[in-house]
């Protein structure tokens, strides 16, 4: 079944404010994400929540989607990060969890076909950007929740495999350096 994103999610803009070095709430910016769309730590920009900004606090399962710039990606917020607010570079997408799982929607947003689609939306301007109305009209193929869950599990396995591969590569590099250093200095000593 195909639906428009606006039918299965509420979409708002992130908060535009000046972050500080300390505060009670993390202020998430694009710089806080690595090339694998994972949050890097430690987070270094914060705000203090007041009545004006309280409505921008992220809820578990909210999706952040970069709406401006050359690097478009999505990420699903989890409460384990701690209290956080998204900067204005992000759309904050709050899916109807009875119809679509947040992590599944994030998979769709990060898929190469979707990335290409988003880039065509922003084409022609000096800084590409997606309009809220365009995002609300984005067509989403919505399989049953069981299929969505399977796709999420495959993604988790893939992420785990990538993490293990990264550790193996780091260890191989360390071993190579140790061996070559030993050979170089053993013969020059």
ZIDA-V810773 format. One record per run of one state. SS is the DSSP state (H for helix, E for strand, L for the rest). FROM is the first residue (numbers start at 1). TO is the last residue. If there is no record, write none. Layout:
ss:SS from:FROM to:TO
ss:SS from:FROM to:TO
This chain:
ss:L from:1 to:1
ss:E from:2 to:4
ss:H from:5 to:8
ss:E from:9 to:13
ss:L from:14 to:14
ss:E from:15 to:15
ss:L from:16 to:19
ss:E from:20 to:20
ss:L from:21 to:24
ss:E from:25 to:28
ss:L from:29 to:29
ss:H from:30 to:32
ss:E from:33 to:33
ss:L from:34 to:38
ss:E from:39 to:39
ss:L from:40 to:45
ss:E from:46 to:47
ss:L from:48 to:53
ss:H from:54 to:56
ss:E from:57 to:57
ss:L from:58 to:62
ss:E from:63 to:66
ss:L from:67 to:67
ss:E from:68 to:68
ss:L from:69 to:73
ss:E from:74 to:76
ss:L from:77 to:78
ss:H from:79 to:81
ss:L from:82 to:83
ss:E from:84 to:87
ss:L from:88 to:89
ss:E from:90 to:95
ss:L from:96 to:101
ss:H from:102 to:110
ss:L from:111 to:111
ss:H from:112 to:122
ss:L from:123 to:128
ss:E from:129 to:129
ss:L from:130 to:131
ss:H from:132 to:136
ss:L from:137 to:138
ss:E from:139 to:141
ss:L from:142 to:144
ss:H from:145 to:187
ss:L from:188 to:189
